[in-house]
Amino acid sequence: MEFMDEQLPLEVIMMTDAQRYLFDMMGYLHLEQALKRTELKAAQQAINRYVNAADNADKYLEVD
């Protein structure tokens, strides 16, 4: 088995028919426990910073 780093094995996991259908319909997959809680929280905080920065940027742009 190959390893990407010391902790994560590189494995091929195929989507089920149901997952493929939902991906085709919605454009994303819901993978439970794909991230640790701390990783998910950090990702959510980064997204919120990005969204808030974009919202705040509109206040400083000139609109004719």
N, C-alpha and C positions, 0 to 999 in steps of 0.2 A: 504494500500500500504506500502511495506517495503522500508526502506531507508538505503543506504550504508553509507551515512553521512548526514549532515544537508542539503546539496544542491542537491544531485543527487538521484533521485528515481530509484529503482531497477525494471526495466521493461523487459519483454521478447518481443523482436521484431523479427519476422520471416523474413528470406530472401525471396525475390520474386524469381520466377523461373528464371528470367533474371539474378539476382544477383548470384544465385546458379550456373548457367551456366558459368558466367564470373569468378567466384571463381574457379570452376573446371578447366577452361581453363588457367587462368593466375596465380592462387595461392594467390590472394589478392582481397580485395574489395575497392572500392573508395567510402568513406562515406563523403559527403559534410557536412561541419560545425561540424565535430565530435570533433574538438579541437578549442580552442580559438586561435586567431592570435599569442598571446604571447607564448602559449604552442607549437604551430607549429614551431615558430622561434627557441625556445629553443631545440626542438627535432632535427631540421635541423642542428643547431650548434653542438649538441652532435654527430650527425652522421658524420659531416665534421671533427671534432676533431679525431674521431675514424679512419676514412679513412686516414687522413693525418698522424696519428701516425703509422698506418700500412705501408704506403708508405715510411715514413722516417726510419722505422725499417729495411727495406731491405738494406739500405746503410751501416748499422752496422753489418750485418750478414756476416759471412764468407761463401763463396760458392766455393766448390772445383770442 
